[in-house]
């Protein structure tokens, strides 16, 4: 059952209708009790706020998780020294921003990942 089908059933129950027959539920039905109706609406709100589970997050960059080559380290250091931003470096090297920050620390270009973030967000450390 997908999200839209679930929402349809919950909304019909919250509206006091049998989702399978379309008939109005009896007044004494548990689905007609105020607390139940409130709970159904909370479930509807939560379900509407959820992202589709079939949606994939953005794919990892092509080099994510791969070892760093010495030549790539040299390119990274040179571009960093020329003032290229962390995001630009990540795009150029097909790596995550976190990987670039960590590599700059390892290469001695910045003292910490937090420092690297602050450098490019306009803050000073």
N, C-alpha and C positions, 0 to 999 in steps of 0.2 A: 504494500500500500504506500502510495507516495504522499507527500506533504499536502498537496491540494485536496486529495480525497479525504485525508484525516481532518483537515480544516472544514470541509463541507459537512462532514458528519458532526463534528463538535458544534458548529454554528447551528445546525438544525436542532440538535439536542438543547442547546442554550435557548433557542427560540421556542422550545416546548413542542417540537415536532418529532415524530418517529422518523428517523432518517431512511428507513427502508420502505415504509408504507405511505409516508407523507401525512399520516393522521396526527391530530393534536393529541398530545399525551394527557392522560387523566390528571386531574388536580392533585390527586394523592400520590402520583408518581414521584419517585425520588428525584427525577430530573426536573420536576417543577418546584422543588424546595429552594428557597433563596440562597442558601449556602452552596448548593450544588450548582446553581446557575452562575454564581460568582466564581466558583472553581472552574467551571467550563470556560468562562470568559478569560480567566487568568491563563488557562491552557492555550486558548486561541491566541492571546497576545504573545505568549512565549513562543508558540509555533510560528507565528507570523514574523517574529524577530529573528528566527534562526536562518542561517544561510543554508542553501540547498547542499545536502551532503554529496550530491553528484558533482558540484562545482569543485574544480581542482584549484589549489593555490597556485600562484605563479610558479612556473618551473624554476628549478635551481639553475644558476648560470652554468655554462658549459664546463668550466674548470673547477666548479665547486667540489671540494674534497680531494682534488688531485694534488700530488706533490708539486712543490715549487722547484723550478729549474734555476740554476745560477744566473742564466741570461735573463730570465724573467725578474729575478730579484734586482738585477742591475737596472733593468728598464723601470721597475717600480721606484727604486731610489732616485733615479734621474728625473722621472716625471714628478715625483713628490717634491724634489728640490726646486723644480721649476714652478711649483705652486699649484699643481693640479689637485683638485678636491678629491676627497675620499670616494665620493660617489662616481666621479669621472674615472678614477683609478679602478674602481670596481667594474665599471662598464668596459673599460679598455682591456682589463685582464680576465674578464668573464668570471669574476669571483664575487663573493658576497662582501658587503661593506664590513661586516665583522671580520672576515678573513683578511681584508686589506689592513684594518686597524691592528689586528694581531701580528701580521707580518711586519708592519712598520715598527712595532715594539721590538720584535725579534731582531730586526736589522739595526736597532739602535737609533732610529729616526725620531721616535717619540718615547717618552718615559712610560706612558700607559695608554690603553685604549680610550679611557675617559679624556685624556689630554688631547688625543687625536680628534675625538668628537668635538671637544670644546674649540679647538683651533679653527674648525670649519663651520662652527655655528656662531662665530663672532665673539665668543667668550675668551678670556685669557686665564691661564692657570699659573 
